[in-house]
Amino acid sequence: MVRQHWFGETSVVPDEIELVRNEDSVENFEEESKSAFGIVVIKDLSKDVELGGTSKLVLHDVSLKCFQGQITALLGHNEAGKTSLINIIAGKELPTKGSVSINGLDISTNMIRNLLGVCPQKHVLYDELSVEQHLKFYAMMKGTSLRQVTSEVKRVLHILKLSSKRAETASNLSYADKRKLNLAIAIVGGSKVLLLDEPTYGMDVESKRHVWHALQVIKHDHTVIVTTQSCEEADIVGDRIAVMAEGEILGRGTPAFIKQKLGAGYHLHVLKDEKFDFQGLKSLIAKHASLVTCENESYKEVSFNLGDFSPASPRLVSLNQTRFGDLFEQLDSCKSDLGIISYGVSFSTIKDVLLTVSNISSMKQSHSTGNVTENTSSEIGDVSRNPSHPALQASLGNQFRSLLSKHFHYCKRRWKFHIIQLAIPFILMLMCYYLNAVALEFQKEPLKLDISSVYGTTDGFYYNEDSTVSNLAETFKNVLESNDVNVKKVSEPTHYVLNYGTKNLPKYLKRLVVGGAFDTFPSGRLNLTAWHNAGSVHSMPMSILLMQTALLRHITNAGSISLVIEAFTPVSNKYRYLEGYFPGWIDIFVPLAFTFLSLSSILSPFHEKTTKAKLLQLMCGVPSAMYWIVNFLWDYSLYFVFCIFLIMVPASFFPSLYFGKNIEAISSLALFFFLYGWASLPLGYIVTILLKRENRGLSIFIGFCILFSVFCFDLLANIAHMLKLGGSRIPFRLGDTIWFLRLFPIYSITRGIQVNFDIAIHNSACDMFTPEDLALCQSSSLSSSSTLLRCCKDICKKKSHLNKNYGDCHETWNHLSLTENRVYMRNGPDALYLGLEGFIFFALLILLESRTAAKFPIILKICFRRMRNYLSRIVLRRGHQALLHENTTVDPQVLQEEVRIENMTASQQGSGGEALIVKELTKNYGNFSSVNHLSFGVNGEEYFGILGVNGAGKTSTFKMLTGEDVPSSGNAFIQRYSLVGNFRKFQSHLGYCPEVDPLIDDLTGREMLVLFGQLRGLRGYDLQNNVIELIQNLGLTNCADELTQFYSEGDKRKLSVAIALVGSPPVILLDEPTARGDLESRRLIWNALTRFRNRTGAAILLATQSIEESEALCNRLAIMVKGRFHCLGSAEQLKSKNGQGYMLTIKFSKKLNAEKVNALKTNMQDSLKNITLTGDYKGMLQYKVVDPSVNVGRLFKFMFDVKTQFELEDFSISSVFLEQIYLECSRA
């Protein structure tokens, strides 16, 4: 294909638009067998979702049948509705209307989960489980018996070629193997209906073919639904294809049917020379194809649409079987006269169908919104035309303000998180000091013994058989009733109580509280008995109180008696905490509170590191020290505000300890709070550098802080308690003895707050005594062993015979003293450690971010290697040199490029006029070389592509060039700056789109572009113009002001590319820029990159697995295998050297028996020389024909005869694709 084919410049005929748009048109839908039973039946399915307060229709009246033994491919771009449809079938989402049934069971009313196997887009793997453990787990979850699980796992491993990886943990698998494992999880356990959402997403070409073969193997006893954006995948694995766009199915049928209805027939691609005769060629073609149209024409190439020779096709039928072959025979004879260097032919693919659908979808959106986006880039000013690259002149002050602005947006959109971040520590501190307050509460509140207020409504009784005391009994009854007691007169109190308890014991324990008996002795004296329930606290004094109140009122006819209980605190108890350590709750709650408080210091840096947003900021020329300083200033500002709230907690619970003459306590506590932030924030930053994964890093950080502090304090407390029981004073010195624990800020802050609280209690201990207590100081009866004596200042000093168990007279202790007090309690060292740790951690942080620290592991490896045996080193070196020699002989162009780079760098410093020079770049991991002495150069305005499978070394090369990884050896140059000698300057000349999206979730797309534009030095109109241009060129207008976390995969890739281009850096590195984008997104990205290169003269280095992408864009290509270039040159050069001949694809009915298929294969081998079977799929054969005696015209005539003889469904002939060359090199 010529490169213009991919840029969306082909026009769509209005008749074609109407044909595809009309979903109800039976012409676009192949008739289904009425007798066939649909395993999955979807009928009139619609789905609405709420986005930003508005309703969006993601599925609209979708109807589809899927049959057993077939693979149904849902083909469409991003947001076409494929994943929503899969989620509804799987039961993850509910439809707005319509129905889905599986095996006749409606998914809304019947449980069909045991029939389903689902492979989602994202991994559902446990990092620490092996491949085999994953499959066993899911197989047993699906109901596979323990006896069968081993054989079932073995079967699935064999199908997906994972047997050699069965013991590998998921975290160690390559990306392709992780996708295979997700697919294996869907298959294992006897699932009959497989829902596979982008199963080969992100895989290399070789791995994709393994999966396609596996799907062909398993489909016979399964019903398989595959969603895909890969046209090739849909064509090869799909028995039936449903083309989706904007939530609708626009066509459905076999691949041949879809291509006939929605395809574009045959394409002729001609490579021109200077004498090319366009009209002569067009006239020659018109003799054989009356409806020929010119699709695209460029300086070197021209492309024609020849139509479709198939009589079944209703579109553009302009050729017949006999005249089609004659056309190519005449082209061969007239090539030189027409000025044709070479030509190729390709048949309509499913990609043509998807391009047509994408065009229609875009036209619909433009029509509905009234916007016209075509050629918008020419209507706005173009900053990127300026080759001066203002990005290289950014000031530190502007970068500082830009980074602060980023954090402001963070804080603005994370306000809920910050509230939670404050609320949790605040609640924990409240609980801590509340429990401490309860433990320190000397004087309890007085309790008034009022039966109604204590127990509420209760039951009571009274006994009276003596008429002389009947008035007193009646008064007692009235007193009880006035206190909410239900009173009953009884004849026998003992029997009544026993019967009451026997009938309802719980009620007896709670309700029957008091009673009374009134009688007289024989002598005439009054005999009163007050009954009470011993199970009710305070019931005895209440019963007596009620009886005495009745007597008072009986005698005086008025009055009442009240009873108040007030606890008496011994003087010794008031002084019990003067000895020092208070066994409170601080060591439990403080580590929890302050760990949550410091979370913000690692969340943002971790996120920016894992997404590589931090790397891109540093590549804009931001010094790493400035990056961390801005992070610290913002984080510490938030921390400072949070601390103000937290300090209020102890101050409100213990005002007497922290205010007044004890104001030093609150000031030292505040100092500890602020010093902890100074020390803990840079430590958190170090954690983000040392740990790779965000989730694991957070878990380790939180778990370590909490468990370490709590464990250490509990251990020390237990040791101290045991030593204290033995009468030793060592326990008070344990915290000082184990000094290294203070290296961890969470320990120092916990101990600092604990000791601060202990000293505050000690200093205010004498304040707890009342004036009445202190008046006893003058008493001659005051014992010398009395604890009160130690607060009697004048008298205490005169007493020289104090009991040693109580120590000396009370003295005020200094909160921040570096020397020990009487009980070896000091807080100064903890504050000093926190202060020093802040400087140490900042120095360590800057060191870890430096290139010196990154080189340290390499230096260690070199030293280790020098310790090896000399002879072994010689053997290894010779073997390595032999390997290099073997690799350099693969392609003369590779060797020539290495010699050119060597000569260029030897004669002069810098890049020697090249935009980028890479010389002998190497990256070793142990004995494995990920990149092996790589050398090449990229000119200005050149698009250089590196093709390779996963693990070829593409990403490792980019990591070294961008500074994410340090090369083991070698160098690279941009202008006069080298990767090794002037790393920061070298890095600032690069624009980079990494393999992962370097997006910050809490920023919008526009804010991301503004941020990186400002970091590169753009300001004012230049910045605004550049951002608008990139947004429009890359089709981000509708989502530019949305948070990036809500972007589709295609939009994320487009924004990632825009970030690489903003500010117009002279060299652009693109690592799989369209890997996760749909076809429409790819075309937008390719268009934007081509415009950018043409206007700025930038050099673009592309790493990709996409053949079509590299062929459409790149001036030069290199196929990378095992860290080395296997071949190098333009796409045409690679084809001419390695791609002689044609690719022949034959599609036949799945019902064709094996005997006829073998006869077809035999006929092909016997009739054509130098023919190789390159692909054998169910219903499809692919051949490479390299027979110089057979031209394309003769080959067409031969295949028409074969089609008639073997009743083939379809065949296509095309020039050898670059993909075949790529696969052959990769396999080599």
Secondary structure, DSSP 4 states (H G I P E B T S, - for coil): --GGGGGT-----HHHHHHHH-TT-GGGBPPPPTTSPPSEEEEEEEEEEEETTEEEEEEEEEEEEE-TT-EEEEE--TTSSHHHHHHHHHTSS--SEEEEEETTEETTTS--GGGEEEE-SS----TTSBHHHHHHHHHHHTT--TTTHHHHHHHHHHHTT-GGGTTSBGGGS-HHHHHHHHHHHHHTTT-SEEEEESTTTT--HHHHHHHHHHHHHHGGGSEEEEEES-HHHHHHH-SEEEEEETTEEEEEE-HHHHHHHH--BEEEEEEE-TT--HHHHHHHHHHH-TT-EEEEE-SSEEEEEEE---TT--S-----HHHHHHHHHHHHHHHHHHTEEEEEEEE--HHHHHHHHHHHHHHHHHHHHT---TTGGGGS--GGG-TT-GGGG--HHHHHHHHHHHHHHHHHH-HHHHHHHHHHHHHHHHHHHHHHHHHT--SPPPEE--HHHHH-SEEEEEEE--GGGHHHHHHHHHHHHHTTEEEEE-S-HHHHHHHHHHH-HHHHHHHEEEEEEEEE-TTS-EEEEEEE-TTSTTHHHHHHHHHHHHHHHHHHSS-----EE-PPPPHHHHTTTTTS----SHHHHHHHHHHHHTTHHHHHHHHHHHTTHHHHHHHTT--HHHHHHHHHHHHHHHHHHHHHHHHHHHHHH-HHHHSGGGHHHHHHHHHHHHHHHHHHHHHHHHHHHH---HHHHHHHHHHHHHHHHHHHHHHHHHHHHHHHHTT-SGGGGHHHHSGGGGGSHHHHHHHHHHHHHHHHHHHTGGGGS-HHHHHGGG-TT--TT-GGGGG-HHHHHH-----GGG-S---PPPTT-SS--TTS---HHHHHHHHHHHHHHHHHHHHHHSHHHHHHHHHHHHHHHHTS-HHHHHHHHHHHHHHHHHHHTS-HHHHHHHHHHHHHHHHSSTTTT-SEEEEEEEEEETTEEEEEEEEEEE-TT-EEEEE--TTSSHHHHHHHHHTSS--SEEEEEETTEETTTSHHHHHHTEEEE-SS----TTSBHHHHHHHHHHHTT--HHHHHHHHHHHHHHTT-GGGTTSBGGG--HHHHHHHHHHHHHTT--SEEEEESTTTT--HHHHHHHHHHHHHHHHHH--EEEEEES-HHHHHHH-SEEEEEETTEEEEEE-HHHHHHHH--SEEEEEE--TTS-HHHHHHHHHHHHHHSSSEEEEEEETTEEEEEE--TT--HHHHHHHHHHHHHHHT-SEEEEEEPPHHHHHHHHHH-
